[in-house]
Amino acid sequence: MKTKRLFYFIGILVMAMVIWMVSDTISQPGVKDLKMDFIEVAFYRNENNTGPIKRIYAVTVEDTLWTEMSKYGELMPHTKYGNTQVFFFLSSQESPKKLRSEPPYFDVRFDKYCVGKFEKKPMGEESFRKYPFENN
């Protein structure tokens, strides 16, 4: 009788652990959890699948909530030895609709409208700059 109880106890414990792991996996934070809306207006990814992956995003935001922009950048896909860059623009102003593979990534007339830039470098080092083109 004791072995039967032990078997049921272990079974219930295993089921509880599986349920906990699945719910933890499903409930990971995402872009929808941030405090403002982010709209991707342009995206570039190089087609070189043998070398570093380069991802560039142009995203519009409603406000300059710097921590939210940084969190958004952290949530964007990144590949080891690759580079991910996110340029933020206010939705009430102009923003680029096309991006290029090399700098300048978009027409320089949009520089004055860029309110932030998040970058995740090849070894995962992250940086965020407010008004990245202000002193250029």
C-alpha positions in Angstrom: 0.0 0.0 0.0 2.9 2.4 0.8 4.5 1.9 -2.6 1.2 2.6 -4.3 1.0 6.0 -2.4 4.6 6.8 -3.1 4.0 6.0 -6.8 1.0 8.4 -6.9 2.9 11.1 -5.0 5.8 10.9 -7.4 3.3 11.0 -10.3 1.5 14.1 -9.0 4.9 15.8 -8.3 6.1 15.1 -11.9 2.8 16.4 -13.3 3.0 19.5 -11.2 6.6 20.2 -12.4 5.6 19.7 -16.0 2.7 22.1 -15.7 4.9 24.6 -14.0 7.6 24.4 -16.7 5.0 24.7 -19.5 3.3 27.7 -17.9 6.7 29.4 -17.3 7.7 28.9 -20.9 4.4 30.3 -22.2 4.4 33.3 -19.9 7.7 34.8 -21.0 7.7 38.6 -21.3 7.2 40.0 -24.8 6.6 43.2 -26.7 2.9 43.1 -25.8 3.9 43.5 -22.1 5.6 46.9 -22.7 3.9 50.2 -21.7 3.6 51.6 -25.2 2.9 50.5 -28.7 5.8 49.7 -31.0 5.2 49.6 -34.8 7.8 48.2 -37.0 7.8 50.3 -40.2 10.9 49.0 -41.9 13.2 45.9 -41.5 16.4 44.7 -43.1 18.2 41.4 -42.6 21.1 40.3 -44.7 20.8 37.1 -46.7 24.2 35.9 -45.7 23.5 32.7 -43.8 27.2 31.7 -43.6 28.5 34.7 -41.7 27.2 37.2 -39.1 23.5 38.1 -39.3 22.7 41.8 -39.5 19.3 43.0 -38.5 18.1 46.6 -38.7 14.7 47.9 -37.6 12.9 51.2 -37.9 10.2 51.4 -35.3 7.7 54.1 -34.4 6.7 54.9 -30.8 4.2 57.3 -29.2 6.5 58.8 -26.6 10.1 58.9 -25.4 9.9 56.3 -22.7 13.6 55.4 -22.8 13.5 52.3 -20.6 10.6 50.8 -22.6 12.6 51.4 -25.9 15.6 49.7 -24.4 13.5 46.8 -23.2 12.0 46.5 -26.7 15.5 46.3 -28.2 16.5 43.6 -25.7 13.5 41.6 -26.9 14.5 41.7 -30.6 16.1 38.6 -32.2 19.9 38.4 -32.0 22.3 35.9 -33.3 25.7 35.2 -31.8 28.4 37.2 -33.7 25.5 39.1 -35.4 24.4 42.7 -35.0 20.9 44.0 -34.2 20.1 47.7 -34.4 16.7 49.3 -33.7 16.1 53.0 -34.7 13.2 54.6 -32.9 11.0 57.4 -34.4 8.0 59.2 -33.0 4.8 58.1 -34.7 3.8 61.8 -35.1 6.8 62.5 -37.3 8.4 61.1 -40.5 10.1 57.7 -40.4 11.9 55.6 -43.1 10.0 52.9 -44.9 13.1 51.3 -46.5 16.5 50.4 -44.9 19.8 49.7 -46.5 22.5 47.1 -45.6 25.3 49.7 -44.9 25.4 53.0 -43.1 23.6 55.3 -43.5 20.9 52.7 -43.1 18.2 55.1 -44.2 18.0 58.5 -46.0 19.8 61.1 -43.9 16.8 63.4 -43.9 15.3 61.1 -41.3 18.2 61.6 -38.9 16.6 64.5 -37.2 13.5 62.5 -36.4 15.4 59.6 -34.8 14.8 59.7 -31.0 16.7 56.6 -30.0 19.0 53.8 -31.1 19.4 50.4 -29.5 22.2 48.1 -30.6 23.2 44.6 -29.6 26.7 44.0 -30.8 28.3 40.7 -31.9 29.2 39.4 -28.5 25.8 40.4 -27.0 27.0 43.8 -25.6 24.0 46.2 -25.6 23.8 49.9 -25.9 21.1 52.5 -26.1 21.5 56.1 -27.2 19.0 58.9 -27.0 19.0 61.2 -30.1 21.9 59.3 -31.8 22.3 61.7 -34.7 22.0 65.0 -32.8 25.8 65.8 -32.9 26.4 64.6 -36.4 
